Amino acid sequence: MKKLLFILAIGAFAACGDAADKNVEDHKDSTVDAIQNSADTAKAAIDSAADKAVDSTKAVADTAKKVN
């Protein structure tokens, strides 16, 4: 009887351990996705600001050409 309980206990630990590993993997994947989305959003904001700065500089240069 002790051997049977020992085998069942090992099986239970193996089953629970596998579920915990999958849970950690899922959490890690969602964290990586969140970081990637944040990075993409930040890159888009930086690109937008850079484009606006270039457009402003071109507008000032065009205005300066018209004045002279």
N, C-alpha and C positions, 0 to 999 in steps of 0.2 A: 504494500500500500504506500509506503514511503517513497518507493521508486516512482510510482505513478504520479504522486503529488509533485515530486521533484521535476519530472518531465513536463507536467502541466504548467508548473511555475516558470520553467525555462521558456516554454512556448508563449506564455502570457507576456513575459518580459520582451521576447523577440518581437511579438506583435505590437506592443506599445512603443518599443524603441523605433520601429519602422515608421509608425504614425508620427512620432515626434520629429523624426528627420524630415519627413515630407512637409510638416508644418513649418519647420525652420526654412526649408527650401522655398516654400511659397512666400514666406515673409521676406526672404532675401530678394527674391525676384520682384516683388512689389516695391521694395525699397529702391532697388536699382532702377525700376521703371519710373518711380517718382523723381529720383535724382536726374534721370535723363530728360524727363519732361521739364523740370525746372531749368536745366541747362539750355534746352531748346528755346524756352520762353525768354530766358535772359539773352540768348544770342539774337533772337528776333528783335528784342527791345534795343539792344546795342546797335544792330544793323540799321534799324529805323532811325535812331538818333544820329548815326553817322551819315545816313542819307540826307536827313534834314540839315545837318551842318554843311554838307557839300552844296546842297541847293541854296542855302543862305549865302555861302561864300560866292557862288556863281552869280546870284542876284546882286550882291554888292559890287562885284566886278563889272557886271553889265551896266549897272547904274553909273559907275565911275566912268565907263567908256562913253556913255551918253552925255554926261556932264562935260567931258573934255571935248 
